[in-house]
Amino acid sequence: MSEVILSVKDLQVRFPLTRSMFTKRKYLYAVDGVSFELNRGETLAIVGESGSGKTTTALAIARLIKAYAGQVQLGDIDLLSLHGSELRDVRNRMQFIFQDPYSSLNPRLRAEHIVREPLDSQGRLSAQDKEQRVDELFKAVGLRPEQKRLFPHQFSGGQRQRIGIARALATQPDLIICDEPVSALDVAVQAQILNLLRKLQSEFSLTYLFISHDLGVVQHMCDYVAVMYKGKIVEYADRLSLFNNPQHSYTKELLAAVPTITL
């Protein structure tokens, strides 16, 4: 029986709109009643155009922005009820791979320090164990040992994203949220990073929540797909069903926009 690692029920995120002195406060519902489940070892993609609410959903799950209502369970933990040290402790079980590898790494830290940061926050491992873990992570993501001493500006975009992936893996999290992890990279490099993510998932039984606007990318990465439109999930299906027999008109439009090669 599959183990549910992430359960989201009726998640809502709203932002206040500007108002005049004589009007009632109005809100923009960026996420409006989103619900889904994600099993351990699987990948769920949330797809949609810019402004659909997909990244806002991910940020609310990770407690990087405030949810207005709903429930988010990571295993048996109610994430939305946590505060202070309890929230800091549980963050090690949930890590982010960010969209832009050029701005998501601290330019003043060497690569080995960036990957080690999550381990330092735990405070459970000896210095020797941390060094060994960093070495293992560099090897796992395809970076050479001598590159540990380099700074971010000395790496290519794809290599920087490999550092970001290694950092996300450091604490052996239950969930990794991939927020458009290849959209800032060249097409050839995108394929390398996607193949790496799939390889790591197979080796370490990783669970991904994969945020993307690109159904072409999603088709090769995910087990299930949730299509978002105006803050709501308008279609949810396994990958083959969604691509072979889409039900919602918005999903059909997204699929029609995927580039194809004709000979």
DRENDREN-943536 format. One record per atom (N, C-alpha, C, O): residue in three letters; z, x, y. Coordinates in steps of 0.001 Angstrom, whole numbers, plus 524288, in hexadecimal, padded with zeros to 5 digits. Each point is the difference from the previous one (the first is absolute). Last residue first. Example, Ala and Ser with C-alpha at 12.3 -4.5 7.8 and 13.67 -1.06 7.14 Angstrom:
! residues 2
SER81BA8832327F736SER8003C80334804A6SER802DA7FCFE80442SER800A9801FD80454ALA7FF117FF257E554ALA800007FC86804A6ALA8000080384804B0ALA802998040C7FFED
***
This chain:
! residues 263
LEU764D0821D2840E9LEU7FC2B8041B7FF06LEU7FA837FDC980010LEU7FC3B802E37FF40THR818327F89A8094ETHR7FB5A7FDFD7FD57THR7FC038044F7FF81THR7FF2C80301803A9ILE816E47FA1E7FFEDILE7FB888038D8002BILE7FB837FD8C7FCEBILE800A27FE9C7FB71THR810977F8E58100ATHR7FDA8801017FAECTHR7FB4B80381800AETHR7FD898001C80420PRO815787F90080713PRO7FACC802757FFC5PRO7FE3A800C27FA5EPRO80321801507FC98VAL809C77EF4180A6BVAL8005C8051B7FD5BVAL7FA97802577FF97VAL7FC817FD727FDE8ALA807427F141808E9ALA7FFCE80439803E0ALA8006A805687FD85ALA7FF5E803F1802AFALA802187EBE07F3C9ALA7FAA38006A801E8ALA7FF5680484803CCALA7FBAF801FD800BALEU8151A7F9A37F8E3LEU7FCD9802647FBEELEU7FA56800C3801C2LEU7FD7F803E07FEA5LEU80DFB7F33480C96LEU801988057D7FF86LEU7FCA9802DA7FBF9LEU7FE4D80469800E1GLU7FF4C7E973800E2GLU7FDF2802C58048DGLU8016E805CA7FFCBGLU7FCC6803538014CLYS80A187F1A87F1DCLYS7FA60800917FF30LYS7FD84802EF8048CLYS7FC75803277FF38THR8153D7F85080219THR7FF4B804247FC1ETHR7FA31801017FF1BTHR7FE5B804807FF91TYR805F47ED5B80B08TYR80112804E5802BATYR7FF60804A47FC50TYR7FDEF8040D80190SER800867EAC17F7B0SER7FB71801708032BSER800D680527802E0SER7FC4D802FE800B5HIS80D1D7F8DD7ECCAHIS8008D7FE8F80581HIS7FB52801F380320HIS7FDE08042B7FEE1GLN803777FF2F7EE97GLN800927FA65800D8GLN7FFF27FE7F805C8GLN7FDE67FBEB8016DPRO7F97A814317F0D1PRO8037D7FED98046BPRO800097FA2580137PRO7FBFE7FD607FF98ASN7FDDD80EA87F06FASN7FFEC7FA6A80125ASN803C17FEAF80474ASN803DC7FD447FF22ASN7F8A98146F7FAF6ASN7FBDF7FD3E7FD2EASN7FF8C7FA458017BASN7FBCB7FDB37FFABPHE8114F80DC3807A3PHE7FAE18023380141PHE7FB917FD167FD55PHE7FBA97FFCC8020ELEU8160F7FAFC7FAF8LEU7FED87FF9E80592LEU7FA87801FD80145LEU7FD387FDA880326SER809508038A7EB78SER7FF157FA8F8018ASER7FE687FFA0805B4SER7FC797FD0980161LEU80863813827F7EFLEU7FB037FE3C7FDDALEU7FEBB7FA6E801AALEU7FB887FECE80152ARG815058089A803DBARG7FB7A8029380263ARG7FACF7FDD67FDFBARG7FC8A7FEC88031CASP813E77F47C7FD2EASP7FF2F805237FDC6ASP7FAC180216801E9ASP7FCA67FD06801BCALA80C9D7F5C880B15ALA7FD998000A7FACFALA8000B805837FDCDALA800C6803CA802DBTYR802AC7EE7780F2ATYR802D0803E67FCE9TYR7FDCA7FFD07FA7CTYR7FFD37FBD77FD99GLU7FCD07FC9C817F0GLU7FE49800677FA97GLU802EF804747FD57GLU800D38042B80241VAL803457F68280EF5VAL7FC717FBAA7FEF0VAL7FDC08003B7FA78VAL7FDDD7FC277FE11ILE8138980A8980E1DILE7FCEC801707FB71ILE7FC9D7FB577FE83ILE802007FBE87FE77LYS804BB807EF815B1LYS801067FD557FB10LYS7FCC6802707FBA0LYS7FBD580231800F6GLY8035C8029E811B4GLY8057B800117FE8FGLY8015C7FD797FADCGLY804917FFF47FE80LYS7E98F8016480862LYS803577FD95803F6LYS805A07FF5C7FE1ALYS802627FBE0800A7TYR7F3A380A2A7F058TYR7FCF27FE1C80474TYR803B37FD14803A7TYR802767FC2B7FE73MET7FC9C810DC7EE37MET802CD7FDB580468MET7FC4F7FE8480463MET7FC3A802C180126VAL804638013B7E8A5VAL7FCB07FFEA804A3VAL802EB7FD308045CVAL8019A7FB827FF64ALA8035080F727EE09ALA8018D7FBA580357ALA7FCCF8006280504ALA8002B803F9802B4VAL7FE7E804397E840VAL7FE798000880580VAL801F67FB0B802A7VAL7FF407FBAD7FE09TYR803AD812167EF73TYR7FFF87FAC980260TYR7FEC980087805C9TYR800F78041180261ASP7FDEB80ADD7F334ASP800437FC437FBB7ASP7FF9F7FA6C80206ASP7FD907FCA27FD95CYS7FA54815FB80B9ACYS804277FC197FF8BCYS7FF927FC887FB30CYS7FBC57FF1E7FDE5MET7F86E80F8980955MET80574801A68001FMET803D77FC187FDB5MET80418801907FE05HIS7E88C7FD9680576HIS800D7804677FC76HIS805C38017F7FF7CHIS8014D803A57FD25GLN7F8967EE8680E27GLN7FDA87FEE37FAEFGLN80129804427FC00GLN800427FEEF7FB51VAL8047080277816EBVAL803A17FCDF7FCDEVAL7FDF17FF307FA76VAL803047FFEC7FC41VAL7F249808588108CVAL80446803667FE4DVAL803947FD1E7FC38VAL8018E8021D7FBF9GLY7F1377F42B80BA8GLY7FD8F803F47FCC1GLY803FF803D37FDE0GLY7FFA4801A57FB7FLEU805057F17B810E9LEU7FFEA7FE067FAAALEU7FD4C803CC7FC42LEU8010A7FFEC7FB4EASP8094D802A88175EASP7FB2D801877FD59ASP800207FE377FA49ASP802AA8025E7FCC6HIS80B207FD2581054HIS7FC0F7FC41801D2HIS7FAF6800967FCE3HIS7FC4E7FD00800B2SER81925807467FA10SER7FAB4801CA8012ESER7FCBB7FB908024FSER800FF7FB647FF0DILE812C480BA17F70AILE7FE0B7FD1180483ILE7FA9C8021480168ILE7FF4F804B7800A1PHE80E557FB0F7EDE0PHE7FB91802AE8025FPHE7FDB87FC9380454PHE7FDE77FBCE7FEF3LEU81375808857F40ELEU7FE497FBA58034ELEU7FBF180255803A8LEU8014B8032A80362TYR805CF804867E91DTYR7FDC18004080540TYR7FF6C7FA8A8025FTYR7FE417FC577FD6ATHR80C4C80FF77F29DTHR7FEC87FAB0801A8THR7FE3180037805AATHR802CE801F180363LEU7FE3880CAF7EB15LEU801127FE7E80563LEU7FE607FA5B80102LEU7FC8C7FDE47FD67SER804AD80F7E7F307SER800EE7FA527FFE4SER801717FDF28056ASER803CD7FD1E8009CPHE7F684814D27FA7FPHE8056F7FEF780171PHE801677FA328000FPHE8043D7FE92801C3GLU7EA62808837F971GLU803AC803FF7FE2FGLU805B07FE61800C3GLU8034A8011C7FCADSER7EE9B7F40B80975SER7FFE3800517FA4ESER80425803C77FDF2SER802817FEF07FC09GLN7FB247FFC38161AGLN802227FB157FE00GLN80049800147FA0FGLN803D67FE407FDB2LEU7F40780FC780AD1LEU805AE800388008CLEU8028C7FB0A7FDF5LEU8042D800327FDA0LYS7E96F8004D802D8LYS801F9803E27FC44LYS805F18003980022LYS802838000C7FBE7ARG7F4ED7F5978109EARG7FFA67FD9A7FAD0ARG80228803A97FBCEARG802AD7FE457FC66LEU7FC3F8081A814C7LEU803E67FBCE7FFBALEU800007FD667FAA3LEU804227FEC77FDDFLEU7EEDF80DE08058FLEU8052A802657FF8BLEU804367FBD27FF77LEU80378800787FCB4ASN7EB6D7FA1E806B1ASN80076801E47FA9FASN805508028E7FF10ASN802437FF787FBCALEU7F9F07FB5881545LEU800A07FB677FCA4LEU80093801937FA4ELEU803407FDDB7FD2EILE7F90E80F5F80EF6ILE805587FE11800B1ILE800F57FB397FC94ILE804307FF7F7FDB1GLN7EAD2807B68028AGLN803AA803C07FDC3GLN8059E7FDF280044GLN802F4800687FC3AALA7EF947F5EA80BEBALA7FFA17FFA27FA4CALA803E9803B17FD66ALA802667FE997FC13GLN7FBF78023181648GLN802637FB157FE53GLN800147FF9D7FA15GLN803FF7FEA27FDB3VAL7F2D080F0380A65VAL805958011D7FF6FVAL802EB7FB177FE48VAL803D0800577FD17ALA7EA527FE2E8069DALA8009E803677FB73ALA805BE801287FEF5ALA801AC8003C7FB80VAL7FA037F5F9813B9VAL7FF047FD107FB35VAL800E5803567FB28VAL802727FE367FC44ASP8087F8065E814F8ASP7FA727FFC07FEA8ASP7FF517FD787FAA8ASP803928000B7FCC8LEU80DAA7FA9780DDBLEU7FDA4804897FD74LEU7FA2A7FF407FF2ALEU7FE137FB997FFDEALA80F847F80F8069CALA7FF15803FE80403ALA7FD2A804C77FDDDALA7FF4B803D9802CCSER805D47ED6E7F264SER7FC677FE09803FDSER7FEC78040480437SER7FBF87FF9C80298VAL80FCA800557ED57VAL7FB3C8033480027VAL7FC567FE7F8047FVAL7FBC9802428007DPRO8155D7F57D7FB64PRO800D2805A07FF5DPRO7FB1A803598004APRO80064804C780063GLU807C07E85480421GLU7FAC1801FF80141GLU7FFCA805F47FF35GLU7FE8F802D0803A1ASP8127E7F7DC7F798ASP7FDE47FD2180479ASP7FACE80269801B2ASP7FFEF803C9802F6CYS80DC07FB217EBD2CYS7FB8A8030C801E2CYS7FD577FCE480459CYS7FD4C7FC2A7FEF0ILE81643804B77F6A2ILE7FC9C7FCCC80340ILE7FBCD8037B80257ILE8012480396802FEILE80C287FD357EB65ILE7FD55803008040FILE7FC4A7FC56802DBILE7FC997FD987FD9ALEU815B0801127F4E1LEU7FB787FDA68028ELEU7FDCF803C48040ELEU802E9802518030DASP80B6C8028A7F236ASP7FE4D7FB877FCE4ASP7FAEB7FDBD80221ASP7FCDE7FDDB7FD0BPRO80854816F7805B1PRO8011A7FAA9801BDPRO7FE1D7FBDE7FC25PRO7FC86800F67FCD1GLN807518139B804D5GLN7FEA57FCCF7FB6EGLN800F77FA3680116GLN803187FD7E7FD4FTHR7FDF38110D80F2BTHR804CF7FD6C7FE37THR7FF267FCA57FB2ETHR8037D7FD157FE71ALA7EE0B80C928097FALA804708039A7FF77ALA804CC7FD6E7FD9AALA8028E8025A7FCACLEU7EB727F6F28085FLEU8019E8005C7FA8BLEU80548802B27FF52LEU802587FFAF7FBD0ALA7F5287FE9A814E6ALA8014B7FAC67FE1DALA8020E800157FA67ALA803207FCAA7FE82ARG7F6AF8131380922ARG804DB7FE548028FARG801BC7FAA87FE01ARG804A57FF1F7FF20ALA7EB138072A7FB4AALA80442802FF7FD99ALA8053E7FE7080255ALA803D87FF717FD29ILE7ED4A7F96B80A8FILE800D07FDB77FAD1ILE80478802CC7FD3AILE803537FD7B7FD9BGLY7F7368093681288GLY802927FAF5800B3GLY801257FD507FAD4GLY8040E7FD7B7FF67ILE7F236811F58005EILE805658013280177ILE8030D7FAEE800ABILE804747FF907FE3CARG7E9CE7FECC7FEF4ARG8028F801B57FB2BARG805B38016F80106ARG803657FEF67FCC1GLN7F1FD7FD178117BGLN801767FB3B7FD40GLN802828014C7FAC2GLN803637FD1D7FE2CARG7F62D810BF80BB3ARG804927FDB68029DARG801B67FB067FD40ARG804AB7FEFC7FF73GLN7EBF5809027FADDGLN80496803037FE5FGLN804F27FDE38028CGLN804247FFD97FD8FGLY7EBC97F8C880773GLY8013C7FEA57FAA4GLY804C6802E17FDFBGLY8032C7FDC47FD28GLY7F67A8066D813B3GLY802167FAB87FFCAGLY8018C7FE5E7FA83GLY804227FDAC7FF38SER7FC93816B08043CSER7FC0C7FBF980111SER802867FA977FFAASER804817FF807FE65PHE806F5811C88070DPHE7FDD67FD207FB9CPHE7FBA57FC56801CEPHE7FFD87FE6880489GLN80B8080C238068AGLN7FD0B803B67FCCFGLN7FD8D7FD6F7FB2CGLN7FDA0802A87FCC5HIS80DFE7F4D880FA6HIS7FAF4800EF8028CHIS7FC90803CB7FCE4HIS7FB598008380119PRO8167E7FB197F93CPRO7FC117FBE27FF52PRO7FAA8801308025APRO7FBFE7FE987FDBFPHE80F80811C27FC50PHE801287FB898035BPHE7FB9A7FBF47FF79PHE7FBB4801567FE4DLEU80B3180D967F2B3LEU7FC6D7FEBD80440LEU801E37FB4780315LEU8031B7FCDB7FE1AARG8044280AF97F1D5ARG801EF80253804DAARG7FC907FEB9804B4ARG8012C801A98045BLYS7FB057F8F37E9B6LYS805007FDB680198LYS801B7801E080563LYS802967FD1E802DAGLN7EE398085F7F287GLN7FF2F7FC8D8047CGLN805137FD91801FEGLN8000C7FD6F80410GLU7FE2280D907EC69GLU8001A80317804D8GLU7FF2A7FCA8804DFGLU800E6801D68045APRO7FE2D7F6A07EA42PRO805598019180178PRO80034802E780532PRO803A17FF3E80310ARG7ECFB7F2B07F9ABARG8017D8050A7FDD4ARG805758019E801E3ARG8018E7FE8B80450LEU7F6547ED4C7F831LEU800998040480404LEU80207805067FD85LEU802D57FFD57FC1FGLY7FA327EE4B7FBCEGLY7FB838037B8005DGLY8002D803EB8046EGLY7FBE9801BA801D9VAL810F17F0EB7F78CVAL7FC277FDDD803ABVAL7FB75803BD800F6VAL7FCA77FEEE80348ALA8116F8058A7F103ALA7FE5B7FAC17FE7AALA7FBBC7FDD680388ALA7FC8F7FD2A7FE34LYS80BDB8134680582LYS7FC69800637FB8BLYS7FDD17FA9C7FE9DLYS7FB5D7FF847FED3PHE811738010D80E05PHE7FB4280296801ECPHE7FBF3800627FBA2PHE7FB617FEF7800D4LEU8151E7FABF7FA93LEU7FD0B7FC2980306LEU7FAF78025A8022BLEU7FBEB7FD767FFFCGLU8102480D677F705GLU7FDA97FC3D7FC5DGLU7FC8B7FC17802E7GLU7FBD17FE927FE1BASP80E0880D5380BF0ASP7FBDB802C57FD26ASP7FD277FC477FC4CASP7FB348001B7FFA8VAL813977F971808E3VAL7FBAF8009F803ABVAL7FB67802B87FD5CVAL7FB837FE6D800B2ARG8140C800367F5BFARG7FD847FAE28008CARG7FB568004A803B4ARG7FBF47FDA07FEF4GLN80E7E811617FF0FGLN7FD087FF037FB36GLN7FD1D7FAD280053GLN7FB867FF9A7FE4BGLU80FD9804A580F56GLU7FB7C8038180015GLU7FC8D7FF237FB38GLU7FB357FFFE80065LYS814A47F6E280065LYS7FC557FE08803E9LYS7FB148034F80021LYS7FBA87FDF280035ASP8122A8079E7F544ASP7FD7F7FB667FDB7ASP7FBFC7FDA8803C9ASP7FBD77FE367FE61GLN80E7980FCF80797GLN7FC68801CA7FBF2GLN7FD0F7FB747FD89GLN7FB52800647FEF9ALA812007FC2480D4AALA7FB7C802558029BALA7FBF1801C27FC04ALA7FB4F7FF6D800E2SER810A87F10A7F8D0SER80104805398020DSER7FB0A802128028ESER7FBC27FDE07FF34LEU808707ED407FFD2LEU7FDD7804627FD24LEU8018D8052C8027FLEU800D880055804B9ARG803867EE8680248ARG801FC800147FA9FARG7FE4E804D97FCF8ARG802668014F7FC0BGLY7F9D17F6CB8163BGLY804908035D7FF93GLY80232800827FA88GLY8049D801337FF58GLN7ECF77F46D80AE5GLN803217FE357FB95GLN80500803287FF6CGLN8042D7FDD77FEFCSER7EEF28068080DB2SER802E47FB548019FSER803607FDD67FB99SER803E67FD5D800FBASP7F0AB810FC7FC13ASP804628019E80351ASP803517FB4E80191ASP804C6800698006ELEU7EBA07FCAF7F66FLEU803F7802297FC84LEU804CD801B680311LEU804687FF6C7FE2APRO7EC997FA9F80B0APRO802AE7FBA97FD4DPRO80444801DC7FC4BPRO803EC7FD4F7FF4BGLU7F2138101480991GLU8033E7FCBC8036FGLU802AC7FB7D7FD31GLU804B97FF518009CARG7EE2580DC07F8CAARG80585800487FE72ARG803797FC4E80319ARG8045B7FEDC7FE4EVAL7E9428037C80528VAL800897FDA37FAD0VAL805BB7FFBC7FE5DVAL8018C7FC787FD1FILE7FA8D80BE9812B7ILE7FE6F7FA8280066ILE800CD7FD3B7FACAILE8020A7FBA67FFD4HIS800908167F80107HIS804537FD3880270HIS7FEC87FA2F8007EHIS8037C7FCBB7FF75GLU7EF8580EBE7FA27GLU804367FF8F7FC2CGLU804A87FCFE8023EGLU802A37FD2C7FD24ALA7EEBE806BA80DDBALA7FED57FC067FC12ALA804767FF467FC25ALA801337FB977FE81ARG803C580AD48149BARG7FC83801F87FBF4ARG7FF787FBE27FBB8ARG803507FC8F7FF6ELEU8010E7FE3D814BFLEU802438015E7FAF1LEU7FBD9802407FC5FLEU7FB7D7FE5780019ARG8017B7FABA8114CARG803788048780098ARG8025C801CD7FAD9ARG802988040B7FFC7PRO7F2177EC8D802FBPRO7FD00804D4800BAPRO80363804E380052PRO7FDFD804587FF90ASN8047C7E90A7F5D2ASN80271802CB8045DASN7FD4780546800BFASN8003D803517FC87LEU7F64A7EB657FB65LEU802D8804B07FE73LEU80221802C2804D4LEU7FD488007C803F0SER7F7DB7F01E7FCABSER804897FE857FCDBSER8032B804AA7FE13SER804087FF507FD7ASER7EB358003F80CABSER804897FECD8033ESER804F47FEE07FCDDSER804367FF8480245TYR7EB25804E87F5EDTYR800458039F8046ATYR804D27FF058035BTYR801D680390802A9PRO7F8667F2127EE4APRO80289804E67FE60PRO80090803E780472PRO802A0803FB7FF62ASP7FC3F7E66D7FF99ASP7FDCF80472802DAASP802BB805187FE6DASP8046E800ED801A1GLN800497EE707F650GLN7FA567FFD6800C9GLN7FDD7805198021DGLN7FC07801EF7FE1BPHE815D87FDA77F609PHE7FE077FDC7804D5PHE7FA18800B18008DPHE7FD908031F7FD46ILE811A97FA417F353ILE7FBB28039B8010DILE7FD0D7FDB78049BILE7FDD47FBBA7FFA0PHE81719801077F942PHE7FB257FE9C802A7PHE7FC23804897FFB5PHE801828048780095GLN810857F3DB7F342GLN7FDB6803E480373GLN7FAA87FE3B801FFGLN7FD7B7FCA07FDAEMET815C67FDC57F7AEMET7FB427FD9C80218MET7FDB6803AF8041DMET8026A800D880412ARG80DBB802577F34CARG7FD5B7FD487FBB7ARG7FACD7FDAE801B7ARG7FD2F7FDBA7FCD6ASN80E9680ADC80EEDASN7FE13803EB7FC54ASN7FD0D7FD837FB77ASN7FCE18029A7FD6CARG80C197F32480F5FARG7FAD8801C9801C5ARG7FDBC804237FC51ARG7FB3D800857FF9DVAL816407F8037FF38VAL7FBE87FD7C7FCE5VAL7FA8C801C0801A1VAL7FC447FF3A7FD13ASP813098070F80BF1ASP8002F801957FA89ASP7FB727FDC17FCE2ASP7FDC7802AD7FCAFARG804AF7F85381503ARG7FE3A805757FF9DARG7FFD1801C17FA4EARG7FC60802BA7FE68LEU80A9B7ECA880536LEU7FA538000A800C2LEU7FDE28058E7FF87LEU7FBE0800D07FDABGLU8163C7FD18801B3GLU7FDAD7FD837FB65GLU7FA0E8000A80055GLU7FD56800F97FC1ESER80CC88050981247SER7FFA6803D07FBCBSER7FD987FDA97FB12SER7FD53802BF7FD19GLY7FF467F13C8128AGLY802B7804F680058GLY7FF20803897FB55GLY7FB90800E27FE5FHIS8003B7EBAE7FD62HIS800828025880531HIS80298805577FF77HIS8029A8011A7FC1CLEU7F3AC7ED167F7FELEU802768052980072LEU8001A801EB805A4LEU7FC947FEC780325SER7FB677F1397F548SER805937FF5C80127SER802BA8053380109SER804998001880169LEU7E92F7FDB37F978LEU800B17FDE38054BLEU805BA7FF4E80178LEU8013E7FF0F8048CLEU7F8FF806EF7EA22LEU7FF1D803D48042CLEU801517FDE680567LEU80206802E480345ASP805047F97C7E915ASP7FDFF7FCBC8043BASP7FF5D80371804DCASP803C88010F802C6ILE7FC468044E7E7E7ILE80236800D68053BILE7FD477FC7C803FDILE7FB347FFE580051ASP80136803797ECB8ASP804267FC1E800CEASP802788006080569ASP804257FDC0800F2GLY7E902809027FCF2GLY8034C7FFA57FB62GLY803FA7FBB0800C3GLY7FE997FB78800CCLEU7FA968053E80F07LEU7FE42804C37FD5DLEU8036E800977FB31LEU8047D801AF8005FGLN7F6A67ED5380D16GLN803368025F7FBF3GLN7FD56804DF7FDD9GLN7FB8F7FFB77FE2DVAL804417F1F68132CVAL7FD4B8047C7FDB2VAL803C0802997FC32VAL80419801FA80192GLN7F9197EAA280A69GLN803098033C7FC72GLN7FC90804537FDCCGLN7FB8A7FF167FE74GLY8054C7F31581429GLY7FDEA801267FAD8GLY803988036E7FCCFGLY8046B801188018EALA7F8027FD9A81472ALA8022A7FCDC7FBC3ALA7FD92801BE7FAE1ALA7FC2C802E97FFE8TYR80167806CD80FF0TYR802807FB6480247TYR802A87FCB37FBD2TYR804347FDD9800E6ALA7F876817BB7FF67ALA7FDF17FB0D7FE07ALA802FF7FB828027CALA804B680060800E7LYS7F7FA813F780692LYS8039F7FBDD7FE76LYS7FD1A7FB327FE0ELYS7FC5B7FE1F80284ILE7FD948169D7FB8FILE8003C7FC088040FILE803587FB8A7FDE9ILE800F07FFA77FB4CLEU7FE8F80E567FA5FLEU7FE818030680497LEU7FF217FC7C804B0LEU7FFF8801DB80470ARG804917FA7D7E88DARG803FF7FF8D80413ARG7FEE780392804A5ARG8039C801CA802A0ALA7F18F7FA4B7EDA7ALA802A08051580057ALA80460800178040FALA8028280409800C0ILE7F32F7ECB97FD33ILE802398011E7FAD7ILE803208050980026ILE80438800527FDB7ALA7F23F7FB5A81133ALA804917FC9A7FF72ALA802A9800DC7FABFALA804CC800027FFB1LEU7EB73808CF803ABLEU804208021C80359LEU804FC7FCC17FF96LEU8044F802218001EALA7EC807F7FC7F706ALA80206804CE7FDA3ALA8048D802388032AALA803E8801B17FDC4THR7F3397EFAE80927THR802C27FE967FB2ETHR8027F804C37FD8ATHR804917FFD97FE81THR7F079802DE80FA7THR804F47FDC3801C2THR803477FE557FB55THR804C4800A980001THR7EA17804F37FCEATHR803758046880127THR805527FE1E801E5THR803FA802697FEC5LYS7EF6B7F06C7FDD7LYS80116803067FB3ELYS803B38049380101LYS803B9800C37FD0DGLY7F44B7F15380EBAGLY805968001C7FEC4GLY801678036B7FB66GLY80488800227FE67SER7EAC47FC6380BD8SER801117FBFA7FC0FSER805C47FFC97FE7ASER801CF7FC127FDE4GLY7F49E8101480E3CGLY802A77FB858023CGLY801587FBBF7FC16GLY8022B7FBF88017ASER7EE448104E7F9B3SER803FE8017C803CCSER802617FB1C80274SER7FD327FC728019FGLU7FAFA7FFC87EBE3GLU7FE12802AC804A0GLU804858017F80397GLU804737FE6C7FF19GLY7FE81800767EC0CGLY7FEAF7FC7B8043FGLY7FE2280329804A1GLY800AB804C38002DVAL80AFF7FCFA7EBDCVAL7FB488012B802F4VAL7FF187FBDD8042AVAL801D27FB927FF9AILE80C6E80D7A7F183ILE7FFD77FBE780400ILE7FB7F8016580399ILE800188040E80294ALA804F9801907E869ALA7FD95800E880515ALA800B87FB3480372ALA7FF647FB907FE40LEU80AF180D657F038LEU7FE677FB3D802B1LEU7FDB78017A80543LEU80282802B880313THR8023C807277E953THR7FE708006D8057DTHR7FE4A7FAB1801F6THR7FC917FD837FDBDGLU8116080A627F1D6GLU7FB257FD7A8019AGLU7FEE4800FD805C8GLU8034980203802E1GLY80C5C803607F330GLY7FB7B802AC7FDE3GLY7FACB7FDAB80188GLY7FBEB801F47FE5FARG8145B7F184802D1ARG80062805AD7FFACARG7FB13802417FD7BARG7FE0F7FDED7FC1FASN800347EFBD80DE2ASN802838022A7FB59ASN7FFF9805F380016ASN7FC978026D8025FLEU8032A7ED7080CC7LEU7FD5D804CB7FE52LEU8030D802527FB7DLEU804B0800F680076GLU7F86E7EB7680B95GLU803268036E7FCBBGLU7FCB5804A77FE4DGLU7FB3B7FF9F7FF82PHE8054D7F0E5811A8PHE7FD4E8027B7FB9DPHE803F5803297FCDBPHE8046A800D5801B8SER7F8737F29B811A7SER802F3800947FB22SER7FC9B802B57FBE5SER7FB5F7FECE7FF78VAL8063B7FB0E816FDVAL7FD6F803227FBF3VAL8039D8009A7FB46VAL8049E801378008FGLY7FBB87F545811DDGLY8010B7FDC47FAE1GLY7FD5D802D97FB80GLY7FDC67FD807FC8CASP7FD378086181518ASP801A77FA8680007ASP800737FDE67FA70ASP7FC6C7FD7C7FE00VAL80119813CC8109DVAL8006B7FF177FA5AVAL802967FAB87FF5BVAL8044A7FF1B801FAALA7F7C7804DA80ECAALA7FC93803FD7FDC0ALA7FFEC7FFB37FA14ALA7FC018010E7FD8BTYR808587F1B48127BTYR801A2800CD7FA91TYR7FC23803C37FD6CTYR7FBF17FE6C7FDF6LEU80A597FDF08169FLEU7FB868011B7FCAELEU802128011F7FA87LEU80309803A67FF3ATYR8061B7F044810D5TYR7FFEE804857FC90TYR7FAC5800777FD35TYR7FD657FC207FED8LYS80D477FAF1813D6LYS7FC847FF557FB90LYS7FFAB8051C7FCF3LYS8011A804368020BARG80C587F14E80D2DARG7FE53804C07FD58ARG7FC907FEAA7FB4BARG801627FCB17FCCCLYS7FF377F64681392LYS8033F8017B7FB97LYS7FDCF804E57FD60LYS7FB42800C57FFCATHR801FE7FAD181500THR7FE027FEB77FAC8THR803BA801FA7FBD2THR802CD803D5800C2PHE7FE607FEDC8124DPHE800467FA647FF06PHE7FE037FE6E7FA95PHE7FF927FB5B7FED7MET800D08165880905MET805417FDE8800B4MET800737FA6A7FE07MET804467FE427FEA8SER7ED0880D137F83FSER801837FF5A80578SER8057B7FDAB80042SER802587FED67FBF7ARG7F5D780DF77F439ARG800697FA9B801E1ARG8015480001805CDARG801CA803E78022BTHR7F704808D37EBACTHR801CB7FF9E80566THR8000A7FA4C801BDTHR7FCC87FCDD7FE4BLEU8062C8073B7ED80LEU7FBC680059803C5LEU8023C7FF948057ELEU804387FDD2800C1PRO8048C808ED7EBC9PRO800117FC8980497PRO7FB58800F880390PRO7FE7180478800DBPHE8020A7FE207E9DAPHE800A680305804C5PHE7FFE87FC44804ADPHE7FCA87FC8D80039ARG8071B803367E908ARG7FDE47FDAB804C6ARG8014280370804B0ARG803FA802B38001EVAL7FB757FB707E919VAL800DD803A080452VAL7FD947FD88804D5VAL7FB717FE797FFEBGLN80A927FC2A7EAA0GLN7FDF47FE9B80524GLN8016A80439803F7GLN80467801ED80022LEU7FAF07F8D07E955LEU800F9803D780420LEU7FD5A7FE5280512LEU7FB6D7FE838000DASP8075C7F9927ED46ASP7FFC57FD6080519ASP80142803B180489ASP802E17FE9280394LYS7FFEF80AE07EB7BLYS7FFDF7FA4C80021LYS800447FE0C805A1LYS803BC80115802D4VAL7F95A810EF7EF26VAL7FFEE7FE438057AVAL7FF587FA138000DVAL7FC647FDEB7FD9BSER808A08135E7F4A8SER7FF407FA5B8006FSER800857FE6A805B6SER80407800F280275LEU7F9C98111E7EFC0LEU8001D7FE028055ELEU7FED47FA2B7FFF0LEU7FC0A7FE4C7FDE1ILE805B580AB87F228ILE802A5803E08033CILE800707FE33805A7ILE803A68017F802C1VAL7FA2C7F6207E8C1VAL7FEBD7FF0A8057BVAL80318803D480357VAL804CE7FFD88000FGLU7F49E801FE7EB78GLU804858001680376GLU7FE347FF43805A5GLU7FCD98030A801FESER7FA957F6AA7EA4ASER7FF8980317804CBSER804EA7FF8D80350SER802737FBDF80044MET7FC58802AF7EA3BMET800007FCBE804B3MET8000080364804E3MET802EE803CC8004D
***
